[in-house]
Amino acid sequence: MKPNILHAIFFDEYQNWEKFNQRYTRRIRSVVKREVKKFRDCGDLKKGYRLFVCEGCHDVKKVAFRCKGKFCPTCATGESQRWAEIAANDLFTVTHRHVIFTIDEGLRKIFLKDNYRKELLKGLMDEAARILLDFFNWRIYTLSATQKRLIDDFLVK
């Protein structure tokens, strides 16, 4: 298997992932470690493969197993596409908005200090939710009765 650029960065002769993992091992979530481990072995014939043989010419082809991981650029693309199709079927046929609240780069160190993390992040998320609810409550007077019922049903669940 020809490694992609991300694979080359993580697992080249400098062992970047191993060094990073040793240095920050307590801060790396176990799910991240599992995904990177799956990514490392993705497409490696030594880790397993399917064997295909042409009945006509008897040509043999080995196809390596894939990790189907979220981190792998090869596998995650297909999974993301499938998730998007499933999600699209579940969503209401209305305009959707994607909202991202961020912390200013200068304030991130304060927000992530152990002493303040819980209180500040909770306060930030509570305020972000309040802002969104205020916005939608302001906009709700323009909605039809059916749309208002859908919103009420959504907020109650």
TORDO-978051 format. One record per residue: x, y, z negated of N, C-alpha, C, O, CB in turn. Coordinates in steps of 0.1 Angstrom, whole numbers. Glycine has a CB too. Example, Ala and Ser with C-alpha at 12.3 -4.5 7.8 and 13.67 -1.06 7.14 Angstrom:
# residues 2
+-------+-------+-------+-------+-------+-------+-------+-------+-------+-------+-------+-------+-------+-------+-------+
|  n.px |  n.py |  n.pz | ca.px | ca.py | ca.pz |  c.px |  c.py |  c.pz |  o.px |  o.py |  o.pz | cb.px | cb.py | cb.pz |
+-------+-------+-------+-------+-------+-------+-------+-------+-------+-------+-------+-------+-------+-------+-------+
|   132 |   -57 |   -78 |   123 |   -45 |   -78 |   132 |   -33 |   -78 |   142 |   -33 |   -85 |   113 |   -45 |   -90 |
|   128 |   -22 |   -71 |   137 |   -11 |   -71 |   129 |     0 |   -79 |   134 |    11 |   -80 |   141 |    -6 |   -57 |
+-------+-------+-------+-------+-------+-------+-------+-------+-------+-------+-------+-------+-------+-------+-------+
END
This chain:
# residues 157
+-------+-------+-------+-------+-------+-------+-------+-------+-------+-------+-------+-------+-------+-------+-------+
|  n.px |  n.py |  n.pz | ca.px | ca.py | ca.pz |  c.px |  c.py |  c.pz |  o.px |  o.py |  o.pz | cb.px | cb.py | cb.pz |
+-------+-------+-------+-------+-------+-------+-------+-------+-------+-------+-------+-------+-------+-------+-------+
|     8 |   -12 |     0 |     0 |     0 |     0 |     9 |    12 |     0 |    18 |    13 |    -8 |    -9 |     0 |   -12 |
|     5 |    22 |     8 |    13 |    34 |     9 |     7 |    43 |    -2 |    -5 |    47 |    -2 |    12 |    41 |    23 |
|    15 |    48 |   -12 |     9 |    56 |   -23 |     6 |    70 |   -18 |    12 |    76 |   -10 |    20 |    57 |   -34 |
|    -5 |    75 |   -24 |    -9 |    88 |   -21 |    -1 |    98 |   -29 |     7 |    93 |   -38 |   -24 |    91 |   -23 |
|    -2 |   111 |   -27 |     7 |   121 |   -33 |     5 |   121 |   -48 |    15 |   122 |   -56 |     4 |   135 |   -28 |
|    -7 |   119 |   -53 |   -10 |   118 |   -68 |    -3 |   106 |   -74 |     3 |   107 |   -85 |   -25 |   118 |   -71 |
|    -4 |    95 |   -67 |     3 |    83 |   -72 |    18 |    85 |   -72 |    25 |    81 |   -82 |     0 |    71 |   -63 |
|    23 |    92 |   -62 |    38 |    95 |   -62 |    42 |   104 |   -73 |    53 |   102 |   -79 |    42 |   101 |   -48 |
|    34 |   114 |   -77 |    37 |   123 |   -88 |    37 |   116 |  -101 |    46 |   118 |  -109 |    27 |   135 |   -88 |
|    27 |   107 |  -103 |    26 |   101 |  -116 |    36 |    90 |  -118 |    41 |    88 |  -129 |    12 |    95 |  -117 |
|    39 |    82 |  -108 |    46 |    69 |  -110 |    59 |    69 |  -101 |    63 |    58 |   -97 |    37 |    58 |  -106 |
|    65 |    80 |   -99 |    78 |    80 |   -91 |    89 |    75 |  -100 |    87 |    71 |  -111 |    81 |    94 |   -85 |
|   101 |    76 |   -95 |   113 |    71 |  -103 |   115 |    80 |  -116 |   123 |    75 |  -125 |   125 |    72 |   -95 |
|   109 |    91 |  -117 |   111 |   100 |  -129 |   101 |    96 |  -140 |   102 |   102 |  -151 |   109 |   114 |  -125 |
|    92 |    87 |  -137 |    82 |    82 |  -147 |    75 |    94 |  -154 |    75 |    94 |  -167 |    90 |    74 |  -157 |
|    69 |   103 |  -146 |    63 |   115 |  -152 |    51 |   111 |  -161 |    50 |   117 |  -172 |    57 |   123 |  -141 |
|    43 |   101 |  -157 |    32 |    97 |  -166 |    36 |    91 |  -179 |    31 |    95 |  -189 |    22 |    88 |  -158 |
|    46 |    83 |  -178 |    51 |    76 |  -191 |    57 |    87 |  -200 |    54 |    86 |  -212 |    62 |    66 |  -187 |
|    64 |    97 |  -195 |    70 |   107 |  -204 |    58 |   116 |  -210 |    58 |   119 |  -222 |    79 |   116 |  -196 |
|    49 |   119 |  -201 |    37 |   127 |  -206 |    29 |   119 |  -217 |    25 |   125 |  -227 |    28 |   131 |  -194 |
|    27 |   107 |  -214 |    20 |    98 |  -223 |    27 |    97 |  -237 |    20 |    97 |  -247 |    17 |    84 |  -217 |
|    40 |    95 |  -236 |    47 |    94 |  -249 |    47 |   107 |  -257 |    46 |   107 |  -269 |    62 |    90 |  -246 |
|    48 |   118 |  -250 |    48 |   131 |  -256 |    35 |   135 |  -262 |    34 |   141 |  -273 |    53 |   142 |  -246 |
|    24 |   133 |  -255 |    11 |   137 |  -259 |     1 |   125 |  -262 |   -11 |   127 |  -261 |     5 |   146 |  -248 |
|     6 |   114 |  -266 |    -2 |   102 |  -267 |   -14 |   104 |  -276 |   -24 |    98 |  -274 |     6 |    91 |  -271 |
|   -12 |   111 |  -287 |   -23 |   113 |  -297 |   -34 |   123 |  -291 |   -45 |   123 |  -296 |   -18 |   119 |  -310 |
|   -30 |   131 |  -281 |   -40 |   141 |  -276 |   -47 |   135 |  -264 |   -57 |   142 |  -259 |   -33 |   154 |  -273 |
|   -43 |   124 |  -258 |   -49 |   119 |  -246 |   -60 |   109 |  -250 |   -57 |   100 |  -257 |   -38 |   112 |  -237 |
|   -72 |   112 |  -245 |   -83 |   103 |  -248 |   -80 |    89 |  -242 |   -74 |    87 |  -232 |   -96 |   109 |  -243 |
|   -86 |    79 |  -249 |   -84 |    65 |  -244 |   -90 |    63 |  -230 |   -84 |    55 |  -223 |   -90 |    55 |  -254 |
|  -101 |    69 |  -227 |  -107 |    68 |  -214 |   -98 |    73 |  -203 |   -97 |    67 |  -192 |  -120 |    75 |  -213 |
|   -90 |    83 |  -206 |   -80 |    88 |  -196 |   -69 |    78 |  -194 |   -65 |    76 |  -183 |   -74 |   102 |  -201 |
|   -64 |    72 |  -205 |   -54 |    62 |  -204 |   -59 |    50 |  -195 |   -51 |    45 |  -187 |   -49 |    58 |  -217 |
|   -71 |    46 |  -198 |   -77 |    35 |  -190 |   -78 |    38 |  -175 |   -74 |    30 |  -167 |   -90 |    31 |  -196 |
|   -83 |    50 |  -172 |   -84 |    54 |  -158 |   -71 |    55 |  -151 |   -70 |    51 |  -140 |   -91 |    68 |  -157 |
|   -61 |    60 |  -158 |   -47 |    61 |  -152 |   -42 |    47 |  -150 |   -35 |    45 |  -140 |   -38 |    70 |  -160 |
|   -44 |    38 |  -159 |   -39 |    25 |  -158 |   -45 |    18 |  -146 |   -39 |    11 |  -138 |   -42 |    16 |  -171 |
|   -59 |    20 |  -144 |   -66 |    14 |  -132 |   -60 |    20 |  -119 |   -58 |    13 |  -110 |   -81 |    16 |  -133 |
|   -58 |    33 |  -120 |   -53 |    40 |  -108 |   -39 |    35 |  -104 |   -36 |    34 |   -92 |   -52 |    56 |  -111 |
|   -31 |    32 |  -114 |   -17 |    27 |  -111 |   -17 |    14 |  -103 |    -9 |    13 |   -94 |    -9 |    25 |  -125 |
|   -27 |     5 |  -106 |   -27 |    -8 |  -100 |   -36 |    -8 |   -87 |   -37 |   -18 |   -81 |   -32 |   -18 |  -109 |
|   -43 |     3 |   -84 |   -52 |     3 |   -73 |   -46 |     1 |   -60 |   -36 |     7 |   -56 |   -60 |    17 |   -73 |
|   -51 |    -9 |   -53 |   -46 |   -12 |   -39 |   -33 |   -20 |   -39 |   -27 |   -21 |   -29 |   -44 |     1 |   -32 |
|   -29 |   -25 |   -51 |   -16 |   -33 |   -51 |   -19 |   -47 |   -49 |   -27 |   -54 |   -56 |   -10 |   -31 |   -66 |
|   -14 |   -53 |   -38 |   -16 |   -67 |   -34 |   -12 |   -76 |   -45 |   -18 |   -87 |   -46 |    -9 |   -70 |   -21 |
|    -2 |   -73 |   -53 |     2 |   -82 |   -64 |    -8 |   -83 |   -75 |    -8 |   -93 |   -82 |    15 |   -76 |   -70 |
|   -17 |   -74 |   -76 |   -28 |   -74 |   -86 |   -41 |   -81 |   -81 |   -50 |   -82 |   -89 |   -31 |   -60 |   -91 |
|   -41 |   -85 |   -69 |   -52 |   -93 |   -63 |   -57 |   -87 |   -50 |   -55 |   -75 |   -47 |   -64 |   -92 |   -73 |
|   -63 |   -96 |   -42 |   -67 |   -92 |   -29 |   -78 |  -102 |   -24 |   -79 |  -113 |   -29 |   -55 |   -91 |   -19 |
|   -84 |   -97 |   -13 |   -93 |  -106 |    -6 |   -86 |  -110 |     7 |   -79 |  -103 |    13 |  -107 |   -99 |    -2 |
|   -88 |  -123 |    11 |   -82 |  -128 |    23 |   -92 |  -130 |    34 |  -102 |  -137 |    32 |   -74 |  -142 |    20 |
|   -90 |  -124 |    45 |   -98 |  -125 |    57 |   -91 |  -132 |    68 |   -79 |  -129 |    71 |  -104 |  -111 |    61 |
|   -97 |  -142 |    74 |   -91 |  -149 |    85 |  -101 |  -149 |    97 |  -113 |  -152 |    96 |   -88 |  -164 |    81 |
|   -96 |  -145 |   108 |  -104 |  -145 |   121 |  -105 |  -159 |   126 |   -96 |  -166 |   127 |   -97 |  -136 |   131 |
|  -118 |  -163 |   128 |  -121 |  -176 |   132 |  -116 |  -179 |   147 |  -113 |  -190 |   151 |  -135 |  -179 |   131 |
|  -115 |  -168 |   154 |  -111 |  -169 |   168 |   -96 |  -170 |   170 |   -91 |  -180 |   176 |  -115 |  -157 |   176 |
|   -88 |  -160 |   165 |   -73 |  -160 |   167 |   -66 |  -165 |   154 |   -53 |  -166 |   155 |   -69 |  -147 |   171 |
|   -73 |  -167 |   143 |   -66 |  -171 |   131 |   -57 |  -161 |   125 |   -48 |  -164 |   117 |   -59 |  -184 |   133 |
|   -59 |  -149 |   129 |   -52 |  -138 |   123 |   -56 |  -136 |   108 |   -68 |  -137 |   105 |   -54 |  -124 |   131 |
|   -47 |  -134 |    99 |   -49 |  -133 |    85 |   -47 |  -118 |    80 |   -37 |  -112 |    84 |   -40 |  -142 |    77 |
|   -57 |  -113 |    73 |   -55 |  -100 |    67 |   -58 |  -100 |    52 |   -68 |  -106 |    48 |   -65 |   -90 |    75 |
|   -49 |   -94 |    45 |   -51 |   -92 |    30 |   -56 |   -78 |    27 |   -50 |   -69 |    32 |   -38 |   -96 |    22 |
|   -67 |   -77 |    20 |   -72 |   -64 |    16 |   -71 |   -63 |     0 |   -78 |   -71 |    -7 |   -87 |   -62 |    21 |
|   -63 |   -54 |    -5 |   -61 |   -53 |   -19 |   -74 |   -48 |   -26 |   -81 |   -41 |   -20 |   -49 |   -44 |   -22 |
|   -76 |   -53 |   -38 |   -87 |   -48 |   -47 |   -85 |   -33 |   -50 |   -73 |   -29 |   -51 |   -88 |   -57 |   -59 |
|   -96 |   -26 |   -51 |   -95 |   -12 |   -55 |  -100 |   -11 |   -70 |  -107 |   -19 |   -75 |  -104 |    -4 |   -46 |
|   -96 |     0 |   -76 |   -99 |     2 |   -90 |  -113 |     8 |   -92 |  -119 |     6 |  -103 |   -89 |    12 |   -96 |
|  -119 |    15 |   -82 |  -132 |    21 |   -84 |  -132 |    31 |   -96 |  -142 |    33 |  -102 |  -143 |    11 |   -85 |
|  -120 |    37 |   -98 |  -119 |    46 |  -110 |  -123 |    60 |  -106 |  -123 |    64 |   -95 |  -105 |    46 |  -115 |
|  -126 |    68 |  -117 |  -130 |    82 |  -115 |  -118 |    91 |  -111 |  -119 |   101 |  -105 |  -137 |    87 |  -127 |
|  -106 |    86 |  -115 |   -94 |    94 |  -114 |   -87 |    92 |  -100 |   -80 |   101 |   -95 |   -84 |    92 |  -125 |
|   -90 |    81 |   -94 |   -83 |    77 |   -82 |   -89 |    84 |   -70 |  -101 |    84 |   -68 |   -84 |    61 |   -79 |
|   -81 |    92 |   -63 |   -86 |    99 |   -51 |   -92 |    91 |   -40 |  -101 |    95 |   -33 |   -75 |   108 |   -45 |
|   -87 |    79 |   -39 |   -92 |    70 |   -29 |  -106 |    64 |   -33 |  -115 |    64 |   -25 |   -83 |    58 |   -26 |
|  -107 |    60 |   -45 |  -120 |    53 |   -49 |  -130 |    63 |   -54 |  -142 |    61 |   -52 |  -117 |    44 |   -61 |
|  -126 |    74 |   -60 |  -136 |    84 |   -66 |  -144 |    91 |   -55 |  -155 |    95 |   -58 |  -128 |    94 |   -74 |
|  -138 |    92 |   -43 |  -146 |    99 |   -33 |  -159 |    92 |   -30 |  -169 |    98 |   -29 |  -137 |   100 |   -20 |
|  -158 |    79 |   -28 |  -170 |    71 |   -25 |  -180 |    71 |   -36 |  -192 |    72 |   -34 |  -166 |    57 |   -21 |
|  -174 |    69 |   -48 |  -183 |    69 |   -60 |  -190 |    83 |   -62 |  -202 |    83 |   -65 |  -175 |    66 |   -73 |
|  -183 |    93 |   -60 |  -189 |   107 |   -61 |  -200 |   109 |   -50 |  -210 |   114 |   -53 |  -178 |   118 |   -59 |
|  -198 |   104 |   -39 |  -208 |   105 |   -28 |  -220 |    97 |   -32 |  -231 |   102 |   -30 |  -202 |   100 |   -15 |
|  -218 |    85 |   -37 |  -230 |    77 |   -41 |  -238 |    83 |   -52 |  -250 |    83 |   -52 |  -225 |    63 |   -45 |
|  -230 |    89 |   -62 |  -237 |    95 |   -73 |  -245 |   107 |   -68 |  -256 |   110 |   -73 |  -226 |   100 |   -84 |
|  -239 |   115 |   -59 |  -246 |   127 |   -54 |  -259 |   123 |   -47 |  -269 |   130 |   -48 |  -237 |   134 |   -44 |
|  -259 |   112 |   -39 |  -271 |   107 |   -33 |  -282 |   103 |   -43 |  -293 |   106 |   -41 |  -268 |    96 |   -23 |
|  -278 |    96 |   -53 |  -287 |    92 |   -63 |  -293 |   104 |   -71 |  -305 |   105 |   -73 |  -280 |    82 |   -73 |
|  -284 |   113 |   -74 |  -288 |   125 |   -82 |  -298 |   133 |   -73 |  -307 |   139 |   -78 |  -276 |   133 |   -86 |
|  -295 |   134 |   -60 |  -303 |   142 |   -51 |  -318 |   137 |   -51 |  -327 |   144 |   -50 |  -297 |   143 |   -37 |
|  -319 |   124 |   -52 |  -332 |   118 |   -52 |  -340 |   120 |   -65 |  -352 |   121 |   -65 |  -331 |   103 |   -50 |
|  -333 |   122 |   -76 |  -339 |   124 |   -89 |  -342 |   139 |   -92 |  -350 |   141 |  -101 |  -330 |   119 |  -100 |
|  -337 |   148 |   -85 |  -339 |   162 |   -88 |  -351 |   167 |   -82 |  -356 |   163 |   -71 |  -327 |   170 |   -83 |
|  -357 |   178 |   -88 |  -369 |   184 |   -83 |  -365 |   191 |   -70 |  -353 |   195 |   -68 |  -374 |   194 |   -93 |
|  -375 |   193 |   -61 |  -372 |   200 |   -49 |  -374 |   215 |   -51 |  -383 |   221 |   -46 |  -382 |   195 |   -37 |
|  -364 |   221 |   -58 |  -364 |   235 |   -61 |  -349 |   239 |   -60 |  -340 |   231 |   -60 |  -370 |   238 |   -75 |
|  -347 |   252 |   -60 |  -334 |   257 |   -59 |  -327 |   255 |   -73 |  -333 |   257 |   -83 |  -334 |   273 |   -56 |
|  -315 |   249 |   -72 |  -307 |   246 |   -84 |  -296 |   256 |   -85 |  -290 |   261 |   -76 |  -302 |   232 |   -84 |
|  -292 |   259 |   -98 |  -281 |   268 |  -101 |  -271 |   260 |  -109 |  -274 |   252 |  -117 |  -285 |   281 |  -108 |
|  -258 |   263 |  -106 |  -247 |   257 |  -113 |  -241 |   268 |  -121 |  -236 |   278 |  -115 |  -237 |   249 |  -104 |
|  -241 |   267 |  -134 |  -235 |   278 |  -143 |  -223 |   272 |  -150 |  -224 |   261 |  -156 |  -246 |   283 |  -152 |
|  -213 |   280 |  -150 |  -201 |   276 |  -158 |  -197 |   288 |  -168 |  -196 |   299 |  -163 |  -189 |   273 |  -148 |
|  -196 |   284 |  -180 |  -191 |   294 |  -190 |  -177 |   290 |  -193 |  -174 |   279 |  -196 |  -200 |   294 |  -203 |
|  -168 |   300 |  -193 |  -154 |   298 |  -196 |  -149 |   307 |  -207 |  -156 |   317 |  -211 |  -145 |   300 |  -183 |
|  -138 |   303 |  -212 |  -132 |   312 |  -223 |  -120 |   319 |  -216 |  -112 |   313 |  -209 |  -127 |   303 |  -235 |
|  -119 |   332 |  -218 |  -108 |   340 |  -213 |   -95 |   333 |  -217 |   -93 |   329 |  -228 |  -109 |   354 |  -218 |
|   -85 |   333 |  -207 |   -73 |   327 |  -209 |   -66 |   332 |  -222 |   -59 |   325 |  -229 |   -64 |   329 |  -197 |
|   -67 |   345 |  -225 |   -61 |   351 |  -237 |   -67 |   346 |  -250 |   -61 |   347 |  -260 |   -62 |   366 |  -236 |
|   -79 |   341 |  -249 |   -86 |   337 |  -262 |   -86 |   322 |  -264 |   -89 |   317 |  -274 |  -101 |   341 |  -261 |
|   -81 |   314 |  -253 |   -82 |   300 |  -254 |   -74 |   294 |  -266 |   -78 |   285 |  -273 |   -76 |   294 |  -241 |
|   -62 |   300 |  -269 |   -54 |   295 |  -280 |   -62 |   296 |  -293 |   -61 |   287 |  -302 |   -40 |   302 |  -281 |
|   -69 |   307 |  -295 |   -76 |   309 |  -307 |   -88 |   299 |  -308 |   -90 |   293 |  -319 |   -82 |   324 |  -308 |
|   -95 |   297 |  -297 |  -106 |   288 |  -297 |  -102 |   274 |  -299 |  -110 |   266 |  -304 |  -114 |   289 |  -284 |
|   -90 |   270 |  -296 |   -86 |   256 |  -297 |   -78 |   253 |  -309 |   -73 |   242 |  -311 |   -78 |   253 |  -285 |
|   -76 |   263 |  -318 |   -69 |   261 |  -331 |   -78 |   252 |  -339 |   -90 |   254 |  -340 |   -65 |   274 |  -338 |
|   -72 |   242 |  -346 |   -79 |   233 |  -354 |   -88 |   240 |  -364 |   -99 |   235 |  -367 |   -70 |   223 |  -361 |
|   -83 |   251 |  -370 |   -91 |   257 |  -381 |  -104 |   263 |  -376 |  -114 |   263 |  -383 |   -83 |   269 |  -387 |
|  -104 |   268 |  -363 |  -116 |   275 |  -358 |  -123 |   268 |  -347 |  -135 |   272 |  -344 |  -111 |   288 |  -352 |
|  -118 |   257 |  -342 |  -123 |   250 |  -330 |  -138 |   248 |  -331 |  -146 |   251 |  -323 |  -116 |   238 |  -328 |
|  -142 |   241 |  -342 |  -156 |   236 |  -343 |  -165 |   248 |  -344 |  -175 |   248 |  -336 |  -157 |   227 |  -356 |
|  -162 |   258 |  -352 |  -171 |   269 |  -354 |  -172 |   278 |  -341 |  -183 |   281 |  -337 |  -167 |   278 |  -365 |
|  -160 |   281 |  -335 |  -160 |   290 |  -323 |  -167 |   283 |  -311 |  -174 |   289 |  -304 |  -146 |   294 |  -320 |
|  -163 |   270 |  -309 |  -169 |   264 |  -297 |  -184 |   262 |  -298 |  -191 |   263 |  -289 |  -162 |   250 |  -294 |
|  -188 |   258 |  -310 |  -203 |   257 |  -313 |  -210 |   270 |  -311 |  -220 |   270 |  -304 |  -205 |   251 |  -327 |
|  -204 |   281 |  -316 |  -210 |   294 |  -314 |  -210 |   298 |  -300 |  -220 |   304 |  -295 |  -202 |   304 |  -322 |
|  -200 |   295 |  -292 |  -199 |   298 |  -278 |  -210 |   291 |  -270 |  -217 |   296 |  -262 |  -185 |   295 |  -272 |
|  -211 |   278 |  -273 |  -221 |   270 |  -266 |  -236 |   274 |  -270 |  -244 |   274 |  -261 |  -219 |   255 |  -269 |
|  -238 |   277 |  -282 |  -251 |   282 |  -287 |  -255 |   295 |  -280 |  -266 |   297 |  -275 |  -251 |   284 |  -302 |
|  -245 |   304 |  -279 |  -248 |   317 |  -272 |  -250 |   315 |  -257 |  -259 |   321 |  -252 |  -236 |   326 |  -275 |
|  -242 |   306 |  -251 |  -244 |   303 |  -237 |  -258 |   298 |  -234 |  -265 |   302 |  -225 |  -233 |   293 |  -232 |
|  -263 |   289 |  -243 |  -276 |   283 |  -241 |  -287 |   294 |  -243 |  -297 |   294 |  -236 |  -278 |   271 |  -251 |
|  -285 |   302 |  -253 |  -294 |   313 |  -256 |  -295 |   323 |  -244 |  -306 |   327 |  -240 |  -290 |   321 |  -268 |
|  -284 |   326 |  -238 |  -284 |   335 |  -226 |  -291 |   328 |  -214 |  -299 |   335 |  -208 |  -269 |   338 |  -222 |
|  -289 |   315 |  -212 |  -296 |   309 |  -201 |  -311 |   308 |  -204 |  -319 |   311 |  -195 |  -291 |   294 |  -200 |
|  -315 |   305 |  -216 |  -329 |   304 |  -220 |  -336 |   318 |  -218 |  -347 |   320 |  -213 |  -331 |   299 |  -234 |
|  -329 |   329 |  -223 |  -334 |   342 |  -221 |  -336 |   346 |  -207 |  -346 |   352 |  -203 |  -324 |   353 |  -228 |
|  -326 |   342 |  -198 |  -327 |   345 |  -184 |  -340 |   338 |  -178 |  -347 |   344 |  -171 |  -315 |   340 |  -177 |
|  -341 |   325 |  -181 |  -352 |   317 |  -175 |  -366 |   322 |  -181 |  -376 |   322 |  -174 |  -350 |   303 |  -178 |
|  -366 |   326 |  -194 |  -378 |   331 |  -199 |  -382 |   344 |  -193 |  -394 |   347 |  -191 |  -377 |   333 |  -215 |
|  -372 |   352 |  -189 |  -375 |   365 |  -182 |  -380 |   362 |  -168 |  -389 |   369 |  -163 |  -362 |   373 |  -181 |
|  -374 |   352 |  -162 |  -378 |   348 |  -148 |  -392 |   341 |  -147 |  -398 |   340 |  -137 |  -368 |   340 |  -141 |
|  -396 |   335 |  -158 |  -407 |   325 |  -158 |  -420 |   332 |  -154 |  -429 |   325 |  -149 |  -409 |   319 |  -172 |
|  -422 |   345 |  -156 |  -435 |   352 |  -153 |  -437 |   352 |  -138 |  -449 |   354 |  -134 |  -435 |   366 |  -158 |
|  -427 |   349 |  -130 |  -429 |   349 |  -115 |  -433 |   335 |  -110 |  -435 |   333 |   -98 |  -417 |   354 |  -108 |
|  -432 |   325 |  -119 |  -435 |   311 |  -115 |  -449 |   308 |  -114 |  -458 |   314 |  -120 |  -428 |   301 |  -124 |
|  -452 |   298 |  -106 |  -466 |   293 |  -105 |  -469 |   284 |  -117 |  -460 |   281 |  -125 |  -468 |   284 |   -92 |
|  -482 |   281 |  -119 |  -486 |   273 |  -131 |  -479 |   259 |  -131 |  -475 |   254 |  -141 |  -501 |   271 |  -131 |
|  -478 |   253 |  -119 |  -472 |   240 |  -117 |  -457 |   241 |  -121 |  -452 |   232 |  -129 |  -473 |   234 |  -103 |
|  -450 |   251 |  -117 |  -436 |   252 |  -120 |  -434 |   254 |  -135 |  -424 |   249 |  -141 |  -430 |   264 |  -112 |
|  -443 |   262 |  -141 |  -442 |   264 |  -156 |  -444 |   251 |  -163 |  -437 |   249 |  -173 |  -453 |   275 |  -160 |
|  -453 |   243 |  -159 |  -455 |   230 |  -165 |  -443 |   221 |  -164 |  -439 |   214 |  -173 |  -467 |   222 |  -159 |
|  -436 |   221 |  -152 |  -424 |   213 |  -150 |  -413 |   218 |  -160 |  -406 |   210 |  -165 |  -420 |   214 |  -136 |
|  -412 |   231 |  -161 |  -402 |   236 |  -170 |  -405 |   232 |  -184 |  -396 |   228 |  -192 |  -401 |   251 |  -168 |
|  -417 |   234 |  -188 |  -421 |   230 |  -202 |  -418 |   215 |  -204 |  -413 |   212 |  -215 |  -436 |   233 |  -204 |
|  -422 |   207 |  -195 |  -419 |   192 |  -196 |  -404 |   190 |  -198 |  -400 |   181 |  -206 |  -425 |   185 |  -184 |
|  -396 |   197 |  -190 |  -382 |   195 |  -190 |  -376 |   199 |  -203 |  -368 |   192 |  -209 |  -375 |   203 |  -178 |
|  -380 |   211 |  -208 |  -375 |   216 |  -221 |  -379 |   208 |  -233 |  -372 |   207 |  -243 |  -379 |   230 |  -223 |
|  -391 |   202 |  -232 |  -396 |   193 |  -243 |  -388 |   181 |  -244 |  -384 |   176 |  -255 |  -411 |   190 |  -242 |
|  -384 |   175 |  -233 |  -376 |   162 |  -233 |  -363 |   165 |  -238 |  -354 |   156 |  -239 |  -376 |   156 |  -219 |
+-------+-------+-------+-------+-------+-------+-------+-------+-------+-------+-------+-------+-------+-------+-------+
END
